Amino acid sequence: MNKNNLICDMETGVCGVPGEENTTGFQMLDFSKPKEKVDLYYVTDPICSHCWALEPQFRAFTERYADHLNVHTVMGGLLEKWDGFADRANGISGPADVASHWREVGEHSRMPIDGSLWHTDPVTSSFIPSRVFKTVQKYDPSLAPVFLRRAREELFAFNRNISDAGVLKEIVDGLGLDGDAIVKESETPEAQQLLQEDFRTAATLGARGFPTIVLVNKEQQGVKIVGARPLEAYEEALKQVLTEGAPKAADTPSLQTVLRKEKRLFSKEIEVLYNISQAEVDSFVASELPDGSFEIEKVLGETSFLLK
């Protein structure tokens, strides 16, 4: 508004820019957000490599359509123990077989995966970090997905065993909670019962693999998407399940806002979230974040951006 051009009109009772008058005296404005919401059930597991690969698409989808979504993260129980476990489709019958499969997923998705811990310090059970997730969720639901993200970073990108109590305590401490107390409580029968409730939910949803995303509308009609899919697949599923018109995407939060929440993002995540190419990421980050406010790290050949 150019203050030098302001005038006050005796007839309309308005002080402002010429031509901005409203002769009726009022205007109808619509500041409402989309009213229709659906339940999104994300059935996952802390050690699921395809779930890690899905992080860029899942974040972009849930950020853009947050006004339409009630998100429920459900633990699915991928690995209780190695005794008797076999994933014949991927040629996995023991810990050492996982490493090569993980590397393939990392190379295909560009979400960095080391995987060499399967030869040196293998995860003994995904139920262990899953119970910590449920315990964190019990005390602060908003921190549970943060815990899951940090645990996956430690496992996939930084090759740390998230079935180890010391690693889990460190992650929980980083959330501002008492890591020792949370991890101890996660070892109780009550924590296992919370996890079993998630398993029952997953079974009710018909989720037999991870990731599985189920969208359910108010008419209790749903769409199930199995496996890591492109962003457009989730947008189309939301369009199908809404009963009151097409979904309305919100403006994507600024990179600084997202990084304050996530702490670290990899290049692929920024590319998908802001619909830019890999070659544009460095200049985009430089334009979005103040000088000196972030660090750039190379992780397994991929670039990560971390707020200081």
SERO-4910 file (N, C-alpha, C, O; in steps of 0.05 Angstrom, whole numbers):
BEGIN
 pado doro    nc1    nc2    nc3   cac1   cac2   cac3    cc1    cc2    cc3    oc1    oc2    oc3
  Met    A     17    -24      0      0      0      0     18     25      0     36     27     16
  Asn    A     12     43    -18     26     69    -19     12     89     -2     -9     99     -9
  Lys    A     25     96     21     12    114     41      9    142     29     -9    157     39
  Asn    A     25    149     10     22    176     -2     -4    180    -17    -12    202    -22
  Asn    A    -17    158    -25    -41    159    -41    -66    155    -25    -88    154    -36
  Leu    A    -64    153      2    -87    149     18   -105    174     18    -96    196     19
  Ile    A   -132    168     16   -152    190     18   -174    180     37   -178    156     41
  Cys    A   -188    199     48   -211    193     65   -236    202     50   -238    226     43
  Asp    A   -255    184     47   -279    190     32   -302    194     51   -309    176     66
  Met    A   -314    218     51   -336    225     69   -361    207     63   -376    200     82
  Glu    A   -365    200     38   -390    186     30   -389    157     39   -408    146     50
  Thr    A   -366    144     35   -364    115     42   -354    111     70   -357     90     81
  Gly    A   -341    131     82   -330    128    108   -305    112    108   -299     98    128
  Val    A   -290    113     86   -266     96     84   -242    114     79   -242    132     63
  Cys    A   -220    108     94   -194    119     89   -178     97     76   -174     76     87
  Gly    A   -167    103     52   -152     82     38   -144     90     11   -144    114      4
  Val    A   -136     70     -6   -128     75    -33   -152     80    -51   -172     66    -49
  Pro    A   -151    100    -68   -173    105    -86   -180     80   -103   -161     67   -113
  Gly    A   -205     74   -105   -214     51   -121   -217     26   -104   -227      6   -115
  Glu    A   -210     27    -78   -213      4    -61   -239      4    -46   -243    -14    -29
  Glu    A   -256     24    -51   -280     26    -35   -299      2    -41   -299     -9    -63
  Asn    A   -315     -5    -21   -335    -25    -25   -362    -11    -18   -367     -5      5
  Thr    A   -378     -6    -39   -402     10    -35   -423     -4    -17   -441      9     -7
  Thr    A   -421    -31    -14   -441    -44      3   -434    -43     32   -451    -48     49
  Gly    A   -409    -35     38   -401    -33     66   -391    -59     78   -379    -58     99
  Phe    A   -395    -81     65   -384   -106     75   -377   -125     52   -387   -123     30
  Gln    A   -359   -144     59   -351   -164     40   -350   -191     54   -344   -193     78
  Met    A   -357   -212     39   -355   -239     50   -327   -250     44   -319   -250     21
  Leu    A   -313   -258     64   -287   -270     61   -287   -298     72   -300   -304     92
  Asp    A   -273   -316     59   -272   -344     67   -243   -351     76   -226   -355     59
  Phe    A   -240   -353    102   -213   -361    113   -214   -390    123   -195   -399    136
  Ser    A   -235   -404    117   -237   -431    127   -218   -450    114   -211   -447     90
  Lys    A   -209   -470    129   -193   -491    119   -212   -513    110   -236   -513    117
  Pro    A   -202   -532     93   -220   -554     85   -232   -568    109   -218   -574    128
  Lys    A   -258   -572    108   -272   -584    131   -270   -614    132   -270   -626    153
  Glu    A   -268   -627    109   -268   -656    108   -240   -667    114   -220   -659    101
  Lys    A   -239   -684    133   -214   -698    140   -217   -728    137   -239   -738    141
  Val    A   -195   -741    131   -196   -770    130   -174   -780    149   -155   -766    156
  Asp    A   -177   -805    158   -157   -817    175   -136   -830    158   -143   -847    141
  Leu    A   -111   -823    162    -89   -836    148    -75   -855    168    -64   -845    188
  Tyr    A    -75   -880    163    -61   -900    179    -36   -908    164    -37   -918    142
  Tyr    A    -13   -902    176     13   -908    165     24   -932    180     34   -929    202
  Val    A     23   -956    168     33   -980    181     62   -983    173     68   -985    149
  Thr    A     79   -984    192    108   -982    187    124   -998    208    112  -1011    225
  Asp    A    150   -996    206    168  -1009    225    194   -993    225    203   -984    204
  Pro    A    207   -991    248    232   -975    249    254   -984    231    271   -968    223
  Ile    A    255  -1011    225    277  -1021    208    269  -1027    179    283  -1040    165
  Cys    A    246  -1017    171    236  -1022    144    251  -1003    125    247   -978    126
  Ser    A    267  -1014    107    283   -997     88    265   -982     68    272   -960     61
  His    A    244   -995     60    226   -981     40    210   -959     54    202   -940     41
  Cys    A    206   -960     80    194   -938     95    213   -915     96    205   -892     94
  Trp    A    239   -920    100    259   -899     99    260   -886     71    262   -862     68
  Ala    A    258   -903     50    258   -893     23    233   -875     18    234   -858      1
  Leu    A    212   -880     32    187   -865     28    186   -838     42    169   -822     37
  Glu    A    206   -833     59    206   -808     75    201   -783     58    184   -766     66
  Pro    A    214   -779     35    209   -754     20    180   -751     11    169   -730     13
  Gln    A    169   -773      1    141   -771     -9    121   -769     13    102   -754     11
  Phe    A    126   -783     35    107   -783     57    106   -755     70     85   -745     77
  Arg    A    130   -743     74    131   -716     85    117   -696     67    101   -680     77
  Ala    A    123   -697     41    110   -678     23     80   -681     23     66   -661     23
  Phe    A     71   -706     23     42   -711     23     28   -700     49      8   -686     48
  Thr    A     40   -707     72     27   -699     97     30   -669    103     13   -658    117
  Glu    A     51   -656     92     53   -627     95     33   -613     77     20   -594     86
  Arg    A     31   -621     52     13   -607     34    -16   -611     40    -32   -593     36
  Tyr    A    -23   -634     50    -51   -640     55    -58   -644     84    -76   -659     91
  Ala    A    -43   -630    101    -47   -633    130    -75   -626    139    -86   -637    158
  Asp    A    -87   -607    125   -114   -598    132   -135   -620    126   -158   -618    135
  His    A   -128   -640    110   -146   -662    103   -140   -687    119   -156   -706    117
  Leu    A   -119   -688    134   -109   -713    145   -107   -714    175    -97   -695    188
  Asn    A   -117   -736    187   -111   -743    214    -92   -767    213   -100   -789    206
  Val    A    -66   -763    219    -46   -783    215    -43   -801    239    -39   -791    262
  His    A    -44   -827    235    -40   -847    256    -17   -865    248    -19   -879    228
  Thr    A      5   -865    262     28   -882    256     25   -908    272     22   -908    297
  Val    A     25   -930    258     20   -956    270     44   -974    266     54   -978    244
  Met    A     54   -986    288     77  -1004    286     67  -1031    276     47  -1042    286
  Gly    A     81  -1043    257     72  -1067    244     86  -1093    253     75  -1114    250
  Gly    A    110  -1090    265    124  -1114    275    138  -1130    253    130  -1152    247
  Leu    A    159  -1119    242    173  -1132    220    190  -1155    229    190  -1177    217
  Leu    A    205  -1151    251    224  -1172    260    222  -1175    290    232  -1158    305
  Glu    A    210  -1197    300    210  -1202    328    237  -1213    337    248  -1205    357
  Lys    A    247  -1233    322    273  -1245    327    282  -1259    302    266  -1264    284
  Trp    A    308  -1265    300    318  -1278    276    312  -1308    275    312  -1319    253
  Asp    A    308  -1320    297    303  -1349    298    276  -1354    283    255  -1347    293
  Gly    A    278  -1367    260    253  -1374    245    245  -1353    225    226  -1357    211
  Phe    A    259  -1330    224    251  -1309    205    262  -1315    178    285  -1324    175
  Ala    A    246  -1309    157    256  -1311    129    239  -1293    112    215  -1292    113
  Asp    A    253  -1278     94    241  -1262     73    250  -1273     47    270  -1263     35
  Arg    A    236  -1293     38    246  -1308     14    245  -1291    -11    262  -1294    -29
  Ala    A    226  -1272    -12    224  -1255    -36    249  -1239    -41    256  -1233    -64
  Asn    A    263  -1231    -19    287  -1215    -21    312  -1231    -15    334  -1220    -12
  Gly    A    309  -1258    -12    332  -1275     -7    344  -1271     21    368  -1273     24
  Ile    A    327  -1265     41    337  -1259     68    329  -1281     87    306  -1286     91
  Ser    A    349  -1294     98    344  -1314    119    360  -1309    144    356  -1322    164
  Gly    A    378  -1289    143    394  -1282    167    404  -1254    164    401  -1241    143
  Pro    A    415  -1242    186    424  -1214    186    442  -1207    163    439  -1185    151
  Ala    A    461  -1224    156    481  -1217    135    468  -1213    108    479  -1200     90
  Asp    A    444  -1226    104    431  -1223     78    418  -1196     73    411  -1189     51
  Val    A    415  -1181     95    400  -1155     93    417  -1134     80    406  -1117     66
  Ala    A    443  -1134     85    460  -1112     76    458  -1105     47    454  -1082     39
  Ser    A    460  -1125     29    459  -1120      1    431  -1110     -8    429  -1093    -26
  His    A    410  -1120      4    383  -1111     -2    380  -1082      5    369  -1066    -10
  Trp    A    390  -1074     29    388  -1047     38    404  -1028     19    394  -1006     12
  Arg    A    427  -1037     10    443  -1020     -8    428  -1014    -34    428   -992    -44
  Glu    A    414  -1035    -44    398  -1031    -68    376  -1011    -64    371   -994    -81
  Val    A    362  -1013    -41    341   -994    -35    352   -965    -33    340   -946    -43
  Gly    A    375   -962    -19    387   -936    -16    395   -924    -43    391   -900    -48
  Glu    A    407   -940    -60    416   -930    -87    392   -922   -104    393   -902   -118
  His    A    371   -938   -102    347   -932   -118    332   -907   -109    322   -892   -125
  Ser    A    330   -904    -82    314   -882    -71    330   -857    -66    318   -835    -64
  Arg    A    357   -859    -65    374   -837    -58    370   -827    -29    377   -805    -23
  Met    A    358   -844    -13    358   -840     16    381   -857     27    379   -882     26
  Pro    A    402   -845     38    426   -860     44    423   -883     63    411   -880     85
  Ile    A    433   -906     56    433   -930     73    460   -943     72    471   -949     51
  Asp    A    472   -946     96    497   -960     98    493   -990     99    499  -1004     80
  Gly    A    482  -1000    121    475  -1029    122    497  -1048    131    491  -1071    136
  Ser    A    522  -1038    134    543  -1056    141    541  -1066    170    554  -1086    177
  Leu    A    524  -1054    186    520  -1064    213    509  -1092    214    511  -1106    234
  Trp    A    496  -1100    192    484  -1127    191    506  -1149    192    501  -1172    198
  His    A    531  -1141    185    553  -1159    187    567  -1157    214    580  -1177    223
  Thr    A    565  -1134    227    582  -1129    251    566  -1127    277    575  -1136    298
  Asp    A    542  -1114    276    526  -1109    300    497  -1109    293    484  -1087    294
  Pro    A    486  -1131    285    459  -1132    273    437  -1125    293    439  -1131    317
  Val    A    416  -1112    283    392  -1108    299    380  -1135    306    376  -1152    288
  Thr    A    374  -1139    331    364  -1165    340    333  -1167    338    323  -1189    334
  Ser    A    320  -1144    340    290  -1144    338    281  -1116    333    290  -1097    346
  Ser    A    261  -1113    315    250  -1086    311    228  -1081    332    219  -1058    334
  Phe    A    221  -1101    348    201  -1097    369    213  -1078    391    198  -1064    404
  Ile    A    239  -1079    394    252  -1063    415    248  -1033    410    238  -1019    427
  Pro    A    257  -1022    387    251   -993    382    222   -987    378    213   -965    383
  Ser    A    206  -1007    370    177  -1003    367    164   -998    394    146   -981    397
  Arg    A    173  -1013    414    163  -1009    441    171   -982    452    156   -969    467
  Val    A    195   -973    446    204   -946    454    186   -925    441    178   -906    453
  Phe    A    180   -929    415    162   -911    401    135   -909    416    125   -887    420
  Lys    A    124   -932    423     98   -932    437    100   -919    464     81   -906    473
  Thr    A    122   -922    478    125   -909    504    128   -879    502    116   -865    517
  Val    A    144   -870    482    145   -841    477    118   -830    470    110   -809    480
  Gln    A    103   -845    453     77   -836    445     58   -834    469     41   -816    469
  Lys    A     61   -851    488     44   -851    512     47   -824    527     28   -813    537
  Tyr    A     71   -814    528     77   -790    544     74   -764    527     66   -743    537
  Asp    A     81   -766    501     80   -742    484     76   -751    456     95   -756    441
  Pro    A     51   -753    446     45   -762    419     60   -747    398     66   -758    377
  Ser    A     65   -721    402     78   -705    382    107   -712    378    119   -707    357
  Leu    A    119   -724    399    147   -732    397    152   -760    386    174   -766    378
  Ala    A    131   -776    385    134   -803    375    144   -804    346    163   -819    340
  Pro    A    132   -789    327    143   -790    300    171   -778    298    186   -785    280
  Val    A    177   -759    316    204   -748    316    224   -770    325    245   -772    313
  Phe    A    217   -785    345    234   -807    353    238   -827    330    260   -836    325
  Leu    A    216   -834    316    218   -853    294    237   -842    273    253   -858    262
  Arg    A    235   -817    266    253   -805    246    282   -807    255    300   -815    240
  Arg    A    287   -799    280    315   -798    290    326   -827    291    350   -831    285
  Ala    A    310   -846    299    319   -873    301    326   -883    273    346   -897    269
  Arg    A    310   -877    253    316   -885    226    342   -872    215    358   -885    202
  Glu    A    346   -847    221    371   -834    213    395   -849    224    414   -854    210
  Glu    A    393   -855    250    415   -868    263    420   -896    251    443   -904    247
  Leu    A    399   -910    245    402   -937    234    411   -937    205    432   -949    199
  Phe    A    397   -923    188    402   -925    159    426   -908    151    444   -918    137
  Ala    A    426   -883    158    447   -866    148    473   -868    164    495   -865    153
  Phe    A    471   -872    191    494   -872    208    501   -899    220    519   -901    236
  Asn    A    487   -920    211    495   -948    215    497   -955    245    516   -968    254
  Arg    A    477   -946    261    477   -952    289    454   -971    296    433   -969    284
  Asn    A    459   -989    314    441  -1010    322    419   -999    340    424   -994    364
  Ile    A    395   -996    329    373   -984    345    358  -1005    362    336   -999    372
  Ser    A    369  -1029    364    358  -1048    384    376  -1047    409    371  -1062    428
  Asp    A    397  -1031    408    415  -1028    431    404  -1006    450    397   -984    441
  Ala    A    402  -1013    475    390   -995    495    405   -969    497    393   -948    500
  Gly    A    431   -969    495    447   -945    497    441   -925    474    439   -901    479
  Val    A    438   -936    450    432   -919    427    404   -907    430    400   -884    425
  Leu    A    385   -924    439    358   -914    443    356   -893    464    342   -873    461
  Lys    A    370   -896    486    371   -876    507    381   -849    497    370   -828    503
  Glu    A    402   -850    480    413   -826    469    393   -812    451    391   -787    452
  Ile    A    379   -827    435    359   -815    417    337   -802    433    328   -779    428
  Val    A    327   -816    454    305   -805    470    314   -781    486    299   -761    488
  Asp    A    338   -782    496    349   -758    510    349   -734    492    344   -711    500
  Gly    A    356   -738    466    356   -717    447    329   -704    442    328   -682    430
  Leu    A    308   -718    450    281   -707    447    273   -690    471    252   -677    472
  Gly    A    291   -689    492    285   -674    516    270   -691    537    260   -680    556
  Leu    A    269   -718    532    256   -736    551    278   -751    566    302   -749    560
  Asp    A    270   -766    587    289   -782    603    293   -809    589    277   -827    591
  Gly    A    315   -811    574    320   -834    558    321   -860    575    311   -880    567
  Asp    A    335   -858    598    338   -882    614    310   -892    624    305   -916    623
  Ala    A    293   -874    633    267   -881    643    249   -892    621    235   -912    625
  Ile    A    250   -879    598    233   -887    575    241   -915    566    223   -932    561
  Val    A    267   -920    563    276   -946    553    270   -968    573    262   -990    565
  Lys    A    273   -962    599    266   -982    619    236   -989    618    229  -1012    619
  Glu    A    219   -968    615    191   -973    614    183   -989    589    164  -1004    589
  Ser    A    198   -984    567    192   -998    542    197  -1028    544    188  -1044    527
  Glu    A    211  -1037    565    217  -1065    569    196  -1080    586    199  -1103    592
  Thr    A    175  -1066    594    155  -1077    611    132  -1091    595    129  -1085    571
  Pro    A    117  -1109    608     94  -1121    594     74  -1101    585     60  -1105    565
  Glu    A     71  -1079    599     52  -1058    591     59  -1046    564     42  -1040    548
  Ala    A     85  -1042    560     94  -1031    534     89  -1051    512     82  -1043    490
  Gln    A     94  -1076    518     88  -1097    497     58  -1098    491     51  -1103    468
  Gln    A     42  -1093    511     13  -1092    506      5  -1069    487    -12  -1072    470
  Leu    A     18  -1046    491     13  -1023    473     21  -1030    445      7  -1023    425
  Leu    A     43  -1045    442     52  -1053    416     33  -1073    403     27  -1072    379
  Gln    A     22  -1091    420      3  -1111    410    -22  -1098    399    -34  -1107    380
  Glu    A    -30  -1075    412    -53  -1061    402    -49  -1050    374    -67  -1050    358
  Asp    A    -24  -1041    369    -17  -1032    342    -19  -1056    322    -28  -1053    300
  Phe    A     -9  -1079    331     -9  -1102    313    -38  -1110    306    -44  -1117    283
  Arg    A    -56  -1107    325    -84  -1113    320    -96  -1093    300   -111  -1100    282
  Thr    A    -88  -1067    303    -98  -1047    284    -88  -1053    256   -103  -1051    237
  Ala    A    -62  -1060    254    -51  -1067    228    -65  -1090    215    -70  -1090    191
  Ala    A    -72  -1110    231    -86  -1134    221   -114  -1126    211   -123  -1135    190
  Thr    A   -128  -1109    226   -154  -1099    219   -153  -1084    192   -172  -1086    176
  Leu    A   -132  -1069    188   -128  -1054    163   -120  -1072    140   -119  -1063    117
  Gly    A   -113  -1097    145   -104  -1115    124    -76  -1109    115    -69  -1115     92
  Ala    A    -60  -1098    133    -32  -1091    126    -14  -1115    131    -11  -1124    154
  Arg    A     -3  -1126    110     15  -1149    112     43  -1143    104     61  -1160    106
  Gly    A     48  -1119     94     75  -1111     86     78  -1081     93     59  -1067     99
  Phe    A    103  -1072     92    109  -1044     99    125  -1031     77    142  -1043     65
  Pro    A    119  -1005     72     98   -989     84     71   -995     72     69  -1001     49
  Thr    A     50   -993     89     23   -993     80      9   -968     90     11   -961    114
  Ile    A     -4   -954     72    -19   -930     79    -48   -934     72    -54   -941     50
  Val    A    -65   -930     92    -94   -933     88   -108   -907     94   -104   -896    116
  Leu    A   -123   -897     75   -139   -873     79   -168   -881     82   -179   -895     66
  Val    A   -181   -871    104   -208   -878    110   -225   -853    114   -217   -836    130
  Asn    A   -247   -851    100   -264   -827    102   -286   -831    122   -288   -851    136
  Lys    A   -303   -810    125   -324   -810    146   -345   -831    141   -360   -839    159
  Glu    A   -347   -841    116   -366   -863    110   -354   -890    114   -365   -911    108
  Gln    A   -329   -890    126   -314   -915    131   -308   -930    106   -306   -955    105
  Gln    A   -303   -915     85   -293   -926     60   -264   -918     57   -256   -896     65
  Gly    A   -248   -936     47   -219   -931     47   -205   -939     22   -216   -954      5
  Val    A   -180   -930     20   -162   -937     -1   -136   -946     12   -126   -933     30
  Lys    A   -125   -968      2   -100   -979     13    -78   -977     -8    -82   -986    -30
  Ile    A    -55   -966      0    -32   -965    -18     -9   -980     -5     -1   -973     17
  Val    A      1  -1001    -18     22  -1018     -7     48  -1012    -21     49  -1011    -46
  Gly    A     69  -1009     -5     95  -1004    -17    101   -974    -20     82   -958    -20
  Ala    A    126   -967    -24    134   -940    -28    126   -931    -57    135   -943    -76
  Arg    A    109   -911    -59     99   -902    -85    105   -872    -89    112   -858    -70
  Pro    A    103   -863   -114    107   -834   -119     86   -817   -105     65   -827    -98
  Leu    A     93   -792   -100     74   -774    -87     47   -773   -101     27   -772    -87
  Glu    A     47   -774   -127     22   -772   -142      2   -795   -135    -22   -792   -136
  Ala    A     13   -818   -127     -4   -841   -120    -20   -834    -95    -44   -842    -92
  Tyr    A     -8   -821    -75    -21   -814    -51    -41   -791    -55    -63   -791    -43
  Glu    A    -34   -773    -72    -53   -751    -79    -78   -763    -93   -100   -754    -87
  Glu    A    -74   -782   -111    -97   -794   -124   -114   -810   -105   -138   -809   -107
  Ala    A   -101   -823    -86   -116   -839    -66   -133   -820    -49   -156   -826    -43
  Leu    A   -122   -797    -41   -137   -778    -25   -161   -767    -41   -182   -763    -30
  Lys    A   -156   -762    -66   -177   -752    -84   -200   -772    -85   -224   -765    -85
  Gln    A   -193   -798    -86   -214   -819    -88   -230   -821    -62   -254   -827    -63
  Val    A   -217   -817    -40   -231   -823    -14   -247   -799     -4   -264   -803     13
  Leu    A   -241   -775    -13   -256   -751     -4   -284   -752    -16   -288   -760    -39
  Thr    A   -303   -744      0   -331   -744     -9   -342   -717    -16   -364   -714    -27
  Glu    A   -327   -696     -9   -337   -668    -13   -320   -652    -32   -316   -628    -28
  Gly    A   -310   -665    -53   -294   -650    -73   -265   -657    -73   -256   -674    -57
  Ala    A   -250   -645    -90   -222   -651    -93   -206   -640    -70   -214   -621    -57
  Pro    A   -183   -653    -63   -166   -643    -41   -154   -616    -48   -149   -610    -71
  Lys    A   -150   -600    -27   -139   -574    -30   -112   -573    -16   -110   -576      8
  Ala    A    -91   -570    -32    -64   -570    -21    -58   -543     -8    -65   -522    -18
  Ala    A    -46   -545     15    -37   -520     29    -10   -512     19      4   -527      6
  Asp    A     -3   -487     25     24   -478     18     45   -494     33     41   -499     57
  Thr    A     66   -501     20     87   -517     34    102   -499     54    109   -476     47
  Pro    A    106   -508     78    120   -492     98    148   -485     88    160   -499     71
  Ser    A    159   -463     98    186   -455     90    206   -476     98    201   -492    117
  Leu    A    229   -477     85    250   -496     91    259   -493    120    265   -512    134
  Gln    A    261   -468    129    270   -463    156    250   -475    176    259   -486    197
  Thr    A    225   -472    171    204   -484    189    206   -514    190    205   -526    211
  Val    A    210   -526    167    212   -556    166    237   -565    180    236   -585    194
  Leu    A    259   -551    175    284   -560    188    284   -556    218    297   -571    232
  Arg    A    270   -536    227    268   -532    257    254   -557    269    261   -565    291
  Lys    A    236   -569    255    221   -592    264    238   -618    260    239   -635    278
  Glu    A    250   -620    237    264   -645    230    294   -646    237    305   -667    241
  Lys    A    306   -623    240    334   -619    245    352   -625    221    370   -609    215
  Arg    A    347   -648    208    363   -655    185    345   -664    161    325   -678    166
  Leu    A    351   -655    137    338   -664    113    359   -672     93    380   -659     91
  Phe    A    354   -693     78    371   -700     56    362   -687     30    339   -679     28
  Ser    A    380   -686     11    374   -672    -14    348   -682    -27    332   -666    -36
  Lys    A    345   -708    -28    321   -720    -41    295   -710    -28    275   -706    -41
  Glu    A    296   -706     -1    272   -697     13    265   -668      5    242   -662      3
  Ile    A    285   -652      2    281   -624     -6    271   -623    -35    253   -607    -41
  Glu    A    282   -639    -52    273   -640    -80    243   -647    -82    229   -633    -97
  Val    A    235   -667    -68    207   -675    -70    188   -655    -56    167   -649    -66
  Leu    A    197   -645    -33    180   -627    -17    175   -601    -32    153   -590    -32
  Tyr    A    195   -591    -46    193   -565    -60    192   -567    -90    193   -547   -104
  Asn    A    190   -592   -100    187   -597   -129    209   -583   -145    204   -568   -163
  Ile    A    234   -589   -137    257   -577   -151    276   -600   -159    273   -623   -149
  Ser    A    294   -595   -177    313   -615   -186    336   -617   -166    341   -599   -150
  Gln    A    351   -639   -168    375   -642   -151    395   -620   -156    407   -610   -137
  Ala    A    398   -611   -181    417   -589   -187    409   -563   -175    426   -545   -172
  Glu    A    384   -559   -168    374   -534   -157    376   -532   -126    371   -511   -115
  Val    A    382   -555   -113    379   -556    -84    398   -537    -70    389   -522    -52
  Asp    A    423   -536    -77    443   -519    -63    435   -490    -64    435   -476    -43
  Ser    A    427   -480    -87    420   -452    -90    394   -446    -75    390   -425    -64
  Phe    A    375   -466    -76    350   -462    -62    354   -460    -32    343   -442    -19
  Val    A    371   -478    -21    377   -477      8    390   -451     15    383   -438     36
  Ala    A    409   -442     -1    423   -417      5    404   -393      5    408   -374     20
  Ser    A    384   -394    -12    365   -372    -14    344   -373      9    332   -352     16
  Glu    A    340   -396     20    319   -400     41    329   -397     69    314   -389     87
  Leu    A    355   -402     74    365   -403    101    386   -381    104    402   -376     86
  Pro    A    386   -367    128    406   -346    132    434   -358    132    439   -381    140
  Asp    A    453   -342    123    481   -350    123    490   -358    151    484   -345    171
  Gly    A    504   -380    152    515   -389    178    495   -404    195    502   -412    218
  Ser    A    471   -408    186    450   -421    203    449   -451    199    434   -465    213
  Phe    A    464   -461    179    462   -490    173    488   -502    166    507   -487    159
  Glu    A    490   -528    168    513   -543    160    507   -562    137    484   -572    135
  Ile    A    526   -566    120    523   -585     98    541   -609    103    565   -606    108
  Glu    A    530   -633    102    546   -657    106    542   -676     83    520   -678     71
  Lys    A    562   -691     76    560   -712     56    556   -739     72    573   -746     89
  Val    A    535   -753     66    529   -778     79    525   -800     57    505   -800     43
  Leu    A    545   -817     55    543   -839     36    537   -829      7    522   -841     -8
  Gly    A    551   -807      1    548   -796    -26    524   -777    -30    521   -765    -51
  Glu    A    507   -775    -10    484   -756    -12    489   -732      6    503   -734     26
  Thr    A    477   -710     -1    480   -685     15    458   -683     35    434   -688     29
  Ser    A    466   -676     60    446   -670     80    450   -642     91    472   -631     91
  Phe    A    428   -630     99    428   -602    110    418   -603    138    396   -614    144
  Leu    A    433   -591    156    428   -593    185    428   -565    197    447   -550    193
  Leu    A    407   -558    211    406   -532    225    426   -532    248    428   -552    263
  Lys    A    440   -511    251    459   -509    274    444   -504    300    457   -502    321
***
